[in-house]
Structures are given as structure tokens and as C-alpha cells.
Amino acid sequence: MAQLQKQTVRNFFRRRPKETSATVTRQRIRLPRWLPYGLVGLGIAVLVVLAFRPTPIPVDVGTVTTGPLQVTIDAEGQTRVKDRYVVSATVDGRLQRIDLEAGDQVEANAVVAQLDPLPLDSKVRMAQARLQELRAELIGVDTQRPKTEALAQAAARLQSTQATQQATAAEVEETRVALEQARRDRTRAQNLEPRGAISRQAREAAELEEDRLVQELAADEKRLGSAIANVSAAQEALALLREEQRDPDYLEDAYRAQIRGVEAELANLVDEADRTTIAAPISGTVLRVPDKSARFVQAGDPLIELGNPGELELMIDVLSTDAVQIEPGDSIIVDQWGGPEPLTATVSYIEPAAFTEVSALGVEEQRVNVIGTLSGSRAHALGDRYRIEARIVTWSGDDVLQVPVSALYRCGESWCVFVVDDDRVQPREIAIDHRSTMAAEVTDGLQSEERVVLHPSEQLQAGRQVKAR
């Protein structure tokens, strides 16, 4: 740098040869030799200061305002008809094709579905024929008394079965004694064979004899059981014949009981046959027909849903922890229903029982249905099971000092904000009360029109310079 300055001075004097030596002396005084070094050092210092000076942090800034505030619980829901009637199949049978369409109007007691009555009519005729048969048998009870020959045959059969039982019992006992002897022989043979007293073949023969007698005893015992059962059957048959011989009124009572049973069955079949014609319970609109095709249905299968689409209510499911904050009469603001402006409704009641639902994240949640009543003339634009987004107002105020929720952060057990003053931030502890998704009510620590930092980051510190984005 010094060499450059010297060369500059020389060039200066060369371009101006007419100047005197006094003038050159004055010019050299004006350009001291340390001046270039000083200028360079000053520039470096300025650059260092600029490099290490903290730059303002760009932040989003919000304002503390005073105005209306609502605390809401936001949830999805759907509309539904207040009084829904599900017309179901009354009996099992083949359903004829349903001619109604969703949206059709029906009158009370009008036929809406028809089941094929032929199978039931056949059962009715069969029951009637059975009833006539039983009545005829009741008349002929006296002619059905047991004959002497039948009693003699039953007694002879009993004696025969008893003799067979005794013979079989004797065979069982004989086989049991032989089996006990065979077991002793087998034990003796097993002890003698290792000592060479008998051959292996003799020992195996003793074992085979024992096995044969075990099987023979099992067969004899089975025949004995069959003989005992035959004796019991013969005794019961003989006792029944003697009872019928002594008391012919027994059959009359039996036939009368059967007649009463068939009469009850016949009445039930007639009732079921009458219920194959299915009528509408109310006057209303067909909301849904699950399946119009002819098919076989069982009793209780839904066929048609009826209701009045003009009488709608809201069904909003909320978390059970939020449901305890809701009371009947709270206002409901209905958004995202398809119209240009929100609808209004009122909470009618909260269902007393919760249900379990798995969230999109796979977490089981306990939820409760909140039922609301729509109001306003535009509610007729909605239909059954339309999706809506609802905001249930649990608290509201008209002149509330409020701060954006995004400005809050935790400082210990309290809430704090960063207040912007002269482009610098200062942390301040505040007290809040009611809180919505966008703003919180300030009860202490802030004043209206004060500016606060939104979404404060960890870079912010007391006194740090900021600039609004």
C-alpha cells in the first residue's frame, strides 16, 4: 500500500511540472504517510462491527384486541331424520320385488311389500288336516282298548327277556372267573419264563388267553346290558298296556292335549299368513330401500326405511371429555354443509351412553353423540345422513380482551407472551381464562392494542431486536 501511495505522488508531480517546490511541500503535508493505513484499519473495523452486530429476527406479530369471543368444541357429524321407521319382514319367506323408490310418498297402512303366502297356506291346510285326524281318533278311543292277546304277548315277552338276562348274567360271571384265572396264569408264566421253567411260547399263550377273555367279558357285559334294556322295555310296555286297559280316559286326555296344540299351531300359522302382506306404519317418505330384488328373507330383515325428511336433527359425536362441558340449550354453528352461510342449531340432549371408536391414528376413543335441533329456513336444503361440521358454543362474551392462542407459551406453571416494544421483545407473564382455537381471554398482564409475537421460537430473548414479516 505504501509503495502505491509513493507511486501516486510521483505521478502527480510528473503531471504538474510547473508547480514550485513550496507547493509540493504543502501537498505532501496534506497526504501523510499513515493516512492510507488508517483508512484501511477503519474499514476493517467497520466490517467487523457490521459482521458481529446481531441482526433483527423476522417474526409474525399479532395484536391484543377487544371484541366478541366464543369457546367452541369442533366436531364432525351428520343429519338424521328424527323419527325413522324401519319396515322389516314379519315372517320368513320369499319376498316379491319391491316397486317403491327412495323419495316416494306412502300413506299409513298402504301395502309396501308382499311375501309369498303359498308356503304358509300349505302349512295351514296341513294343520287343519291333522286337527281333523286327532278329532277322529278321539272319537275312536273306546275301540282302541288293549286286547287280552296283546297283554299275554307282552307278559310272555317280559318272561323271555328276563330269562335271557339271567342266562347272560351267568355267562358274564363265568367269563369273569375264567379271566381271573387267566390273569394268575399270565403272572405265573411271566415269573417262570425268566428262570427257564417254561418256554416263551407258553408265556405268550397265557397272555393271549388273558386278552381273549378280556374281550369276551366285554362282549358278554354288552349283551347283558342289552338284555337288561330289553327287560326294562318289556316291563314298560306291559305296564302301559295294563294302564290303558284299566283307564281308557288316558288316551282321551292325550288326544285332547294334542288337539289343543294343533289348534294353537293353526292359529299361529293363520296369523303368520296374514302378516305376509306388509303395510306402512305411518304416512311418510321412503328414505331408503336396501334391496328391491325378489329374494328369500328372514323375520326381522329390513325392507324399507320411512320418515319425514323435513324433520331433521343433528347427530354430532364428540369426545367424552368434551361432552361434559356441553349442556342442553347450547348454540351450534353448522359449517361445511354446502351452503353459502353457516346454519344455526341448538343442543337438544346428550346421549347418556358413550361408545368406542378408533381414530385415524389407531387410538381407541370414547365418544358421545350430541343431538341438536336445526333452526332457520335454509335447513330444508339438507337431507338424511348429510355430513356437516359443527361448532358447539360452550361459552361466549361480547367485550373480551383477547390474545391470539399462537402467541402463548408455557413459562413454568403460567402462560407467557413476548411483547413487541420499539422493535424489541420482552417476555411477560399473563393470566388467561376462556380459550378458543384461535384466541384466549386475557384477565391480567396485557392491554388492548399491544403487539405480541406469534409462534415464538427459542431464539427470542429479552431485549432481542425483531422485525415484523
C-alpha positions as a Python dict, from the first residue, in 0.01 Angstrom:
ca = {
    (1, 'M'): (0, 0, 0),
    (2, 'A'): (290, 242, 83),
    (3, 'Q'): (454, 176, -250),
    (4, 'L'): (125, 251, -423),
    (5, 'Q'): (95, 585, -241),
    (6, 'K'): (453, 683, -329),
    (7, 'Q'): (394, 599, -695),
    (8, 'T'): (78, 808, -692),
    (9, 'V'): (267, 1110, -554),
    (10, 'R'): (538, 1075, -813),
    (11, 'N'): (286, 1063, -1092),
    (12, 'F'): (117, 1366, -951),
    (13, 'F'): (436, 1576, -964),
    (14, 'R'): (520, 1449, -1308),
    (15, 'R'): (188, 1568, -1448),
    (16, 'R'): (233, 1914, -1296),
    (17, 'P'): (593, 2021, -1367),
    (18, 'K'): (522, 2396, -1339),
    (19, 'E'): (445, 2389, -967),
    (20, 'T'): (706, 2515, -728),
    (21, 'S'): (877, 2323, -455),
    (22, 'A'): (675, 2509, -192),
    (23, 'T'): (354, 2382, -346),
    (24, 'V'): (482, 2026, -344),
    (25, 'T'): (570, 2060, 23),
    (26, 'R'): (217, 2174, 105),
    (27, 'Q'): (67, 1880, -83),
    (28, 'R'): (289, 1633, 98),
    (29, 'I'): (163, 1772, 430),
    (30, 'R'): (-197, 1710, 323),
    (31, 'L'): (-126, 1341, 247),
    (32, 'P'): (56, 1199, 549),
    (33, 'R'): (204, 858, 512),
    (34, 'W'): (-11, 697, 785),
    (35, 'L'): (-335, 807, 626),
    (36, 'P'): (-377, 502, 395),
    (37, 'Y'): (-306, 266, 684),
    (38, 'G'): (-563, 443, 898),
    (39, 'L'): (-825, 426, 627),
    (40, 'V'): (-767, 55, 579),
    (41, 'G'): (-789, -15, 956),
    (42, 'L'): (-1104, 193, 984),
    (43, 'G'): (-1266, -7, 702),
    (44, 'I'): (-1172, -335, 866),
    (45, 'A'): (-1318, -219, 1199),
    (46, 'V'): (-1641, -117, 1032),
    (47, 'L'): (-1666, -456, 863),
    (48, 'V'): (-1604, -638, 1195),
    (49, 'V'): (-1873, -433, 1369),
    (50, 'L'): (-2121, -498, 1092),
    (51, 'A'): (-2039, -869, 1087),
    (52, 'F'): (-2086, -926, 1462),
    (53, 'R'): (-2380, -694, 1515),
    (54, 'P'): (-2699, -908, 1591),
    (55, 'T'): (-2949, -888, 1308),
    (56, 'P'): (-3320, -845, 1384),
    (57, 'I'): (-3513, -1173, 1392),
    (58, 'P'): (-3808, -1181, 1150),
    (59, 'V'): (-4127, -1272, 1339),
    (60, 'D'): (-4503, -1278, 1290),
    (61, 'V'): (-4672, -1014, 1501),
    (62, 'G'): (-5028, -1013, 1633),
    (63, 'T'): (-5231, -758, 1823),
    (64, 'V'): (-5419, -781, 2151),
    (65, 'T'): (-5779, -690, 2070),
    (66, 'T'): (-6112, -642, 2244),
    (67, 'G'): (-6421, -797, 2093),
    (68, 'P'): (-6655, -1095, 2090),
    (69, 'L'): (-6511, -1437, 2177),
    (70, 'Q'): (-6667, -1781, 2155),
    (71, 'V'): (-6534, -2103, 2307),
    (72, 'T'): (-6642, -2391, 2086),
    (73, 'I'): (-6599, -2766, 2056),
    (74, 'D'): (-6545, -2851, 1692),
    (75, 'A'): (-6653, -3192, 1561),
    (76, 'E'): (-6797, -3364, 1260),
    (77, 'G'): (-7148, -3501, 1247),
    (78, 'Q'): (-7439, -3581, 1024),
    (79, 'T'): (-7807, -3511, 991),
    (80, 'R'): (-8073, -3771, 1054),
    (81, 'V'): (-8450, -3793, 1044),
    (82, 'K'): (-8597, -3752, 1392),
    (83, 'D'): (-8845, -4037, 1370),
    (84, 'R'): (-8718, -4316, 1147),
    (85, 'Y'): (-8931, -4625, 1088),
    (86, 'V'): (-8764, -4941, 960),
    (87, 'V'): (-9021, -5173, 799),
    (88, 'S'): (-8893, -5529, 845),
    (89, 'A'): (-9001, -5872, 730),
    (90, 'T'): (-9254, -6011, 974),
    (91, 'V'): (-9203, -6380, 887),
    (92, 'D'): (-8959, -6597, 695),
    (93, 'G'): (-9048, -6628, 329),
    (94, 'R'): (-8981, -6527, -28),
    (95, 'L'): (-9013, -6153, -80),
    (96, 'Q'): (-9163, -6026, -404),
    (97, 'R'): (-8990, -5738, -583),
    (98, 'I'): (-9046, -5400, -416),
    (99, 'D'): (-9180, -5134, -653),
    (100, 'L'): (-9115, -4831, -432),
    (101, 'E'): (-8825, -4591, -488),
    (102, 'A'): (-8643, -4366, -242),
    (103, 'G'): (-8839, -4041, -224),
    (104, 'D'): (-9182, -4192, -289),
    (105, 'Q'): (-9467, -4087, -62),
    (106, 'V'): (-9672, -4357, 110),
    (107, 'E'): (-9984, -4346, 321),
    (108, 'A'): (-10035, -4520, 652),
    (109, 'N'): (-10150, -4885, 619),
    (110, 'A'): (-10065, -4889, 247),
    (111, 'V'): (-9904, -5213, 122),
    (112, 'V'): (-9530, -5159, 77),
    (113, 'A'): (-9405, -5521, 45),
    (114, 'Q'): (-9552, -5866, -14),
    (115, 'L'): (-9423, -6208, 90),
    (116, 'D'): (-9527, -6524, -92),
    (117, 'P'): (-9813, -6669, 121),
    (118, 'L'): (-9826, -7011, -51),
    (119, 'P'): (-9591, -7199, 189),
    (120, 'L'): (-9783, -7075, 489),
    (121, 'D'): (-10116, -7158, 327),
    (122, 'S'): (-9990, -7515, 275),
    (123, 'K'): (-9890, -7539, 640),
    (124, 'V'): (-10235, -7412, 739),
    (125, 'R'): (-10405, -7685, 536),
    (126, 'M'): (-10173, -7950, 682),
    (127, 'A'): (-10254, -7834, 1035),
    (128, 'Q'): (-10625, -7842, 960),
    (129, 'A'): (-10595, -8199, 831),
    (130, 'R'): (-10401, -8303, 1139),
    (131, 'L'): (-10667, -8148, 1361),
    (132, 'Q'): (-10942, -8346, 1188),
    (133, 'E'): (-10738, -8666, 1227),
    (134, 'L'): (-10694, -8616, 1600),
    (135, 'R'): (-11062, -8545, 1648),
    (136, 'A'): (-11148, -8869, 1468),
    (137, 'E'): (-10901, -9064, 1682),
    (138, 'L'): (-11056, -8911, 1993),
    (139, 'I'): (-11393, -9047, 1888),
    (140, 'G'): (-11247, -9394, 1836),
    (141, 'V'): (-11065, -9417, 2169),
    (142, 'D'): (-11302, -9682, 2302),
    (143, 'T'): (-11226, -9908, 2010),
    (144, 'Q'): (-10853, -9888, 2079),
    (145, 'R'): (-10851, -10063, 2416),
    (146, 'P'): (-10571, -10320, 2452),
    (147, 'K'): (-10683, -10677, 2379),
    (148, 'T'): (-10618, -10976, 2605),
    (149, 'E'): (-10388, -11125, 2342),
    (150, 'A'): (-10174, -10813, 2348),
    (151, 'L'): (-10141, -10835, 2727),
    (152, 'A'): (-10047, -11206, 2707),
    (153, 'Q'): (-9786, -11134, 2442),
    (154, 'A'): (-9639, -10851, 2649),
    (155, 'A'): (-9616, -11078, 2957),
    (156, 'A'): (-9454, -11357, 2754),
    (157, 'R'): (-9206, -11110, 2610),
    (158, 'L'): (-9118, -10993, 2959),
    (159, 'Q'): (-9057, -11350, 3077),
    (160, 'S'): (-8842, -11421, 2772),
    (161, 'T'): (-8628, -11112, 2822),
    (162, 'Q'): (-8586, -11189, 3190),
    (163, 'A'): (-8468, -11542, 3109),
    (164, 'T'): (-8225, -11407, 2855),
    (165, 'Q'): (-8096, -11160, 3111),
    (166, 'Q'): (-8036, -11435, 3369),
    (167, 'A'): (-7853, -11653, 3116),
    (168, 'T'): (-7636, -11367, 3001),
    (169, 'A'): (-7555, -11274, 3360),
    (170, 'A'): (-7441, -11630, 3425),
    (171, 'E'): (-7217, -11620, 3119),
    (172, 'V'): (-7068, -11289, 3236),
    (173, 'E'): (-6991, -11435, 3576),
    (174, 'E'): (-6835, -11746, 3422),
    (175, 'T'): (-6617, -11537, 3192),
    (176, 'R'): (-6511, -11313, 3481),
    (177, 'V'): (-6395, -11618, 3684),
    (178, 'A'): (-6205, -11752, 3383),
    (179, 'L'): (-6043, -11411, 3332),
    (180, 'E'): (-5922, -11400, 3692),
    (181, 'Q'): (-5765, -11746, 3649),
    (182, 'A'): (-5605, -11636, 3321),
    (183, 'R'): (-5453, -11333, 3491),
    (184, 'R'): (-5300, -11558, 3757),
    (185, 'D'): (-5167, -11789, 3487),
    (186, 'R'): (-5019, -11495, 3297),
    (187, 'T'): (-4849, -11362, 3611),
    (188, 'R'): (-4710, -11708, 3693),
    (189, 'A'): (-4583, -11752, 3334),
    (190, 'Q'): (-4412, -11412, 3337),
    (191, 'N'): (-4231, -11507, 3658),
    (192, 'L'): (-4130, -11855, 3542),
    (193, 'E'): (-4011, -11771, 3192),
    (194, 'P'): (-3701, -11568, 3300),
    (195, 'R'): (-3590, -11865, 3513),
    (196, 'G'): (-3630, -12108, 3224),
    (197, 'A'): (-3906, -12305, 3390),
    (198, 'I'): (-4138, -12257, 3091),
    (199, 'S'): (-4090, -12156, 2731),
    (200, 'R'): (-4157, -11818, 2585),
    (201, 'Q'): (-4437, -11967, 2377),
    (202, 'A'): (-4613, -12081, 2694),
    (203, 'R'): (-4587, -11733, 2843),
    (204, 'E'): (-4728, -11573, 2524),
    (205, 'A'): (-5009, -11826, 2519),
    (206, 'A'): (-5104, -11727, 2875),
    (207, 'E'): (-5107, -11359, 2776),
    (208, 'L'): (-5317, -11427, 2466),
    (209, 'E'): (-5564, -11625, 2671),
    (210, 'E'): (-5599, -11333, 2912),
    (211, 'D'): (-5659, -11087, 2624),
    (212, 'R'): (-5917, -11318, 2470),
    (213, 'L'): (-6108, -11346, 2796),
    (214, 'V'): (-6098, -10966, 2845),
    (215, 'Q'): (-6264, -10919, 2507),
    (216, 'E'): (-6508, -11199, 2573),
    (217, 'L'): (-6603, -11043, 2907),
    (218, 'A'): (-6661, -10707, 2740),
    (219, 'A'): (-6887, -10868, 2481),
    (220, 'D'): (-7079, -11060, 2748),
    (221, 'E'): (-7127, -10743, 2955),
    (222, 'K'): (-7254, -10561, 2647),
    (223, 'R'): (-7505, -10839, 2581),
    (224, 'L'): (-7605, -10826, 2947),
    (225, 'G'): (-7670, -10452, 2918),
    (226, 'S'): (-7882, -10509, 2610),
    (227, 'A'): (-8075, -10782, 2791),
    (228, 'I'): (-8139, -10551, 3087),
    (229, 'A'): (-8262, -10281, 2848),
    (230, 'N'): (-8496, -10531, 2682),
    (231, 'V'): (-8635, -10629, 3020),
    (232, 'S'): (-8697, -10263, 3106),
    (233, 'A'): (-8868, -10205, 2772),
    (234, 'A'): (-9086, -10514, 2815),
    (235, 'Q'): (-9180, -10406, 3167),
    (236, 'E'): (-9274, -10056, 3045),
    (237, 'A'): (-9476, -10196, 2754),
    (238, 'L'): (-9665, -10434, 2984),
    (239, 'A'): (-9729, -10159, 3238),
    (240, 'L'): (-9854, -9929, 2961),
    (241, 'L'): (-10092, -10192, 2826),
    (242, 'R'): (-10228, -10263, 3175),
    (243, 'E'): (-10271, -9889, 3235),
    (244, 'E'): (-10453, -9847, 2905),
    (245, 'Q'): (-10665, -10147, 2993),
    (246, 'R'): (-10760, -10001, 3329),
    (247, 'D'): (-10806, -9637, 3224),
    (248, 'P'): (-10919, -9565, 2865),
    (249, 'D'): (-10957, -9196, 2955),
    (250, 'Y'): (-10578, -9167, 2934),
    (251, 'L'): (-10589, -9166, 2556),
    (252, 'E'): (-10874, -8920, 2556),
    (253, 'D'): (-10668, -8676, 2762),
    (254, 'A'): (-10368, -8730, 2534),
    (255, 'Y'): (-10570, -8665, 2219),
    (256, 'R'): (-10733, -8359, 2367),
    (257, 'A'): (-10390, -8220, 2457),
    (258, 'Q'): (-10268, -8287, 2103),
    (259, 'I'): (-10579, -8121, 1962),
    (260, 'R'): (-10515, -7808, 2172),
    (261, 'G'): (-10153, -7799, 2049),
    (262, 'V'): (-10257, -7827, 1685),
    (263, 'E'): (-10523, -7560, 1731),
    (264, 'A'): (-10260, -7323, 1876),
    (265, 'E'): (-10024, -7403, 1588),
    (266, 'L'): (-10304, -7344, 1339),
    (267, 'A'): (-10386, -7006, 1490),
    (268, 'N'): (-10019, -6906, 1472),
    (269, 'L'): (-9995, -7015, 1108),
    (270, 'V'): (-10306, -6821, 1017),
    (271, 'D'): (-10161, -6512, 1186),
    (272, 'E'): (-9832, -6555, 1001),
    (273, 'A'): (-10016, -6598, 672),
    (274, 'D'): (-10198, -6272, 737),
    (275, 'R'): (-9863, -6099, 806),
    (276, 'T'): (-9722, -6183, 463),
    (277, 'T'): (-9879, -5854, 348),
    (278, 'I'): (-9659, -5576, 494),
    (279, 'A'): (-9815, -5231, 538),
    (280, 'A'): (-9664, -4888, 613),
    (281, 'P'): (-9689, -4797, 983),
    (282, 'I'): (-9708, -4420, 909),
    (283, 'S'): (-9760, -4172, 631),
    (284, 'G'): (-9419, -4053, 515),
    (285, 'T'): (-9141, -4064, 259),
    (286, 'V'): (-8938, -4366, 155),
    (287, 'L'): (-8585, -4284, 274),
    (288, 'R'): (-8407, -4597, 160),
    (289, 'V'): (-8477, -4936, 3),
    (290, 'P'): (-8179, -5164, 86),
    (291, 'D'): (-8263, -5419, -183),
    (292, 'K'): (-8555, -5411, -425),
    (293, 'S'): (-8494, -5756, -572),
    (294, 'A'): (-8709, -6057, -501),
    (295, 'R'): (-8529, -6282, -256),
    (296, 'F'): (-8570, -6503, 48),
    (297, 'V'): (-8581, -6304, 372),
    (298, 'Q'): (-8592, -6393, 738),
    (299, 'A'): (-8809, -6234, 1004),
    (300, 'G'): (-8651, -5906, 1110),
    (301, 'D'): (-8464, -5832, 785),
    (302, 'P'): (-8503, -5457, 699),
    (303, 'L'): (-8701, -5391, 382),
    (304, 'I'): (-8782, -5018, 372),
    (305, 'E'): (-8697, -4710, 581),
    (306, 'L'): (-8969, -4445, 622),
    (307, 'G'): (-8960, -4099, 773),
    (308, 'N'): (-9017, -3728, 720),
    (309, 'P'): (-8707, -3563, 564),
    (310, 'G'): (-8840, -3223, 670),
    (311, 'E'): (-8790, -3310, 1038),
    (312, 'L'): (-8414, -3335, 1075),
    (313, 'E'): (-8181, -3328, 1373),
    (314, 'L'): (-7805, -3323, 1408),
    (315, 'M'): (-7601, -3610, 1547),
    (316, 'I'): (-7251, -3490, 1642),
    (317, 'D'): (-7005, -3729, 1806),
    (318, 'V'): (-6755, -3565, 2043),
    (319, 'L'): (-6501, -3695, 2289),
    (320, 'S'): (-6649, -3787, 2625),
    (321, 'T'): (-6410, -3540, 2791),
    (322, 'D'): (-6564, -3263, 2578),
    (323, 'A'): (-6922, -3383, 2625),
    (324, 'V'): (-6916, -3297, 2997),
    (325, 'Q'): (-6874, -2929, 2900),
    (326, 'I'): (-7186, -2927, 2682),
    (327, 'E'): (-7534, -2859, 2817),
    (328, 'P'): (-7878, -2868, 2653),
    (329, 'G'): (-7959, -2529, 2505),
    (330, 'D'): (-7604, -2451, 2388),
    (331, 'S'): (-7582, -2298, 2041),
    (332, 'I'): (-7444, -2491, 1746),
    (333, 'I'): (-7291, -2331, 1436),
    (334, 'V'): (-7307, -2562, 1134),
    (335, 'D'): (-7028, -2518, 878),
    (336, 'Q'): (-6929, -2706, 564),
    (337, 'W'): (-7282, -2817, 486),
    (338, 'G'): (-7276, -2697, 126),
    (339, 'G'): (-7449, -2363, 163),
    (340, 'P'): (-7301, -2011, 147),
    (341, 'E'): (-7354, -1928, 514),
    (342, 'P'): (-7346, -2128, 838),
    (343, 'L'): (-7665, -2275, 982),
    (344, 'T'): (-7768, -2249, 1345),
    (345, 'A'): (-7895, -2517, 1578),
    (346, 'T'): (-7946, -2585, 1948),
    (347, 'V'): (-7832, -2876, 2162),
    (348, 'S'): (-8138, -3087, 2247),
    (349, 'Y'): (-7974, -3353, 2463),
    (350, 'I'): (-7656, -3552, 2511),
    (351, 'E'): (-7689, -3929, 2485),
    (352, 'P'): (-7622, -4092, 2824),
    (353, 'A'): (-7402, -4374, 2693),
    (354, 'A'): (-7067, -4344, 2517),
    (355, 'F'): (-6923, -4574, 2252),
    (356, 'T'): (-6571, -4674, 2148),
    (357, 'E'): (-6431, -4555, 1816),
    (358, 'V'): (-6085, -4598, 1667),
    (359, 'S'): (-5934, -4271, 1543),
    (360, 'A'): (-5735, -4225, 1222),
    (361, 'L'): (-5418, -4274, 1428),
    (362, 'G'): (-5540, -4610, 1556),
    (363, 'V'): (-5622, -4485, 1909),
    (364, 'E'): (-5938, -4604, 2082),
    (365, 'E'): (-6153, -4310, 2190),
    (366, 'Q'): (-6466, -4287, 2399),
    (367, 'R'): (-6714, -4068, 2214),
    (368, 'V'): (-7066, -3942, 2284),
    (369, 'N'): (-7342, -3836, 2045),
    (370, 'V'): (-7471, -3480, 2093),
    (371, 'I'): (-7818, -3432, 1940),
    (372, 'G'): (-7912, -3088, 1807),
    (373, 'T'): (-8224, -2930, 1658),
    (374, 'L'): (-8182, -2726, 1339),
    (375, 'S'): (-8338, -2383, 1303),
    (376, 'G'): (-8377, -2146, 1010),
    (377, 'S'): (-8548, -2166, 674),
    (378, 'R'): (-8241, -2300, 492),
    (379, 'A'): (-8235, -2623, 690),
    (380, 'H'): (-8472, -2783, 438),
    (381, 'A'): (-8183, -2796, 188),
    (382, 'L'): (-8028, -3076, 393),
    (383, 'G'): (-8130, -3441, 376),
    (384, 'D'): (-8096, -3754, 581),
    (385, 'R'): (-7738, -3851, 676),
    (386, 'Y'): (-7574, -3543, 524),
    (387, 'R'): (-7226, -3466, 652),
    (388, 'I'): (-7173, -3143, 846),
    (389, 'E'): (-6904, -2974, 1054),
    (390, 'A'): (-7033, -2827, 1377),
    (391, 'R'): (-6902, -2583, 1636),
    (392, 'I'): (-7079, -2622, 1970),
    (393, 'V'): (-7059, -2296, 2167),
    (394, 'T'): (-6990, -2368, 2535),
    (395, 'W'): (-6911, -2004, 2633),
    (396, 'S'): (-6930, -1662, 2467),
    (397, 'G'): (-6858, -1300, 2553),
    (398, 'D'): (-6918, -969, 2369),
    (399, 'D'): (-6641, -739, 2500),
    (400, 'V'): (-6348, -966, 2578),
    (401, 'L'): (-5977, -872, 2589),
    (402, 'Q'): (-5813, -1149, 2388),
    (403, 'V'): (-5477, -1256, 2255),
    (404, 'P'): (-5405, -1500, 1971),
    (405, 'V'): (-5350, -1852, 2102),
    (406, 'S'): (-5042, -1887, 1880),
    (407, 'A'): (-4869, -1620, 2089),
    (408, 'L'): (-4890, -1822, 2414),
    (409, 'Y'): (-4613, -2039, 2554),
    (410, 'R'): (-4559, -2208, 2886),
    (411, 'C'): (-4329, -2050, 3144),
    (412, 'G'): (-4337, -2280, 3444),
    (413, 'E'): (-4694, -2320, 3559),
    (414, 'S'): (-4811, -1996, 3393),
    (415, 'W'): (-4864, -1860, 3045),
    (416, 'C'): (-4637, -1601, 2886),
    (417, 'V'): (-4608, -1396, 2568),
    (418, 'F'): (-4334, -1190, 2402),
    (419, 'V'): (-4449, -826, 2383),
    (420, 'V'): (-4301, -616, 2098),
    (421, 'D'): (-4198, -264, 2204),
    (422, 'D'): (-3978, -43, 1981),
    (423, 'D'): (-3884, -346, 1770),
    (424, 'R'): (-3757, -531, 2076),
    (425, 'V'): (-3926, -815, 2263),
    (426, 'Q'): (-3983, -859, 2633),
    (427, 'P'): (-4131, -1174, 2793),
    (428, 'R'): (-4438, -1111, 3005),
    (429, 'E'): (-4639, -1344, 3227),
    (430, 'I'): (-5014, -1319, 3175),
    (431, 'A'): (-5332, -1478, 3308),
    (432, 'I'): (-5593, -1627, 3075),
    (433, 'D'): (-5936, -1776, 3129),
    (434, 'H'): (-6160, -1893, 2845),
    (435, 'R'): (-5988, -2013, 2537),
    (436, 'S'): (-6094, -2098, 2182),
    (437, 'T'): (-5896, -2249, 1899),
    (438, 'M'): (-5785, -1904, 1778),
    (439, 'A'): (-5785, -1669, 2079),
    (440, 'A'): (-5774, -1672, 2459),
    (441, 'E'): (-5936, -1436, 2709),
    (442, 'V'): (-5676, -1224, 2894),
    (443, 'T'): (-5758, -1146, 3256),
    (444, 'D'): (-5426, -988, 3355),
    (445, 'G'): (-5093, -885, 3203),
    (446, 'L'): (-5188, -727, 2869),
    (447, 'Q'): (-5369, -425, 2734),
    (448, 'S'): (-5559, -369, 2415),
    (449, 'E'): (-5355, -281, 2102),
    (450, 'E'): (-5032, -423, 2240),
    (451, 'R'): (-4834, -625, 1990),
    (452, 'V'): (-4717, -980, 2061),
    (453, 'V'): (-4504, -1232, 1876),
    (454, 'L'): (-4690, -1519, 1711),
    (455, 'H'): (-4533, -1866, 1719),
    (456, 'P'): (-4236, -1763, 1939),
    (457, 'S'): (-3917, -1959, 1879),
    (458, 'E'): (-3628, -2046, 2110),
    (459, 'Q'): (-3416, -1769, 1952),
    (460, 'L'): (-3621, -1499, 2122),
    (461, 'Q'): (-3475, -1349, 2439),
    (462, 'A'): (-3547, -1043, 2648),
    (463, 'G'): (-3439, -729, 2462),
    (464, 'R'): (-3374, -906, 2131),
    (465, 'Q'): (-3442, -692, 1826),
    (466, 'V'): (-3708, -822, 1587),
    (467, 'K'): (-3873, -715, 1269),
    (468, 'A'): (-4222, -797, 1150),
    (469, 'R'): (-4251, -1014, 845),
}
